[in-house]
Amino acid sequence: MKRYHDLSFEESRIIKDGKTEPSGTGIFLNNQEPGIYVCRQCDAPLYISTDKLSSMCGWPSFDDELPYAIERIPDGDRTEIICKSCRGHLGHVFLGEGLSPKNTRHCVNSLSMAFVPAFTSEGYPYILFAGGCFWGVEHLLKDLQGVTSVTSGYTGGHVINPSYKEVCTGETGHAEAVKVIFKCSFEELTKFFLEIHDPFQKNGQGPDLGSQYRTAIFYLTKEQKDIAESLVKNLKASTIISPAGPFYPAEEYHQNYYTKTGKEPYCHSYVKRF
């Protein structure tokens, strides 16, 4: 099951037909915000902002890619780069220019990408956690000191704007997840998340089985990635650490589910691990 974004004429011309936007016109050319650049067509994470390169070439440039994101294809005397997930055209990659220690420049069309910022419009950081049914994760996180808000939703898949029914099939690639906006220590927040679900169970939580119930942390900055990897490694947990893509809020009846119903989580509880 796959569903992509609708593209404008100019986006389609570049992503599907392999054309190039005019130099100096891209909306991400001078973007310095922290976050993740994703494929405009399919949402797949492509680049992290800390790898953005000031190359003065007229197009957004990066000296590295996210793992498994890019495919390289010979294109005459150049090398084309495409999104590995949907095979949409991104631009070209050049080597040996000496512009950074990695000696690599991905020259990418802005119209081939979308941007997932690492901070809300109010300036707060956030993280995407997946740990089984989002009802329980949301319920146990929302009252934690330093947490501003928790929203249940879907992320990590290849279907644009999925429904709960679609995610439940396990065929969208999405995980049930929560978006946590916070103003506390990210390390302490992540420790708590790893203590309120079973980070050792793969593709499930308790009786809820399937990849949509996997344990995962979707990071938006290198700092979040490094802290999450260290904590997971320390526990020898099964939690997947992945770059964040777009987050799709779940239907309204899923929000604050246990508060609305007066019920209690059936597969989430606190277990001290740190």
Protein Blocks (a to p, Z undefined) as FASTA:
>chain_A
ZZdddddfklmmmmmnopacdehkafklmgcbecddddfklopafbdfklpccehnopac
dfbdcehkbccddehjaccdddfklopafbdcdehklpafnopacdddfklpccddfbdf
kopacddddebjfklmmmmmmmpghiabdcdddehiabehiafklmmnopnopacddddd
dfbdfklmmmmmmmmccfkbghiehjbgcjklcccdddfbfklmmmmmmmmmmnopabdc
ddddddddddfklgoklmmnopacfkbccddfZZ
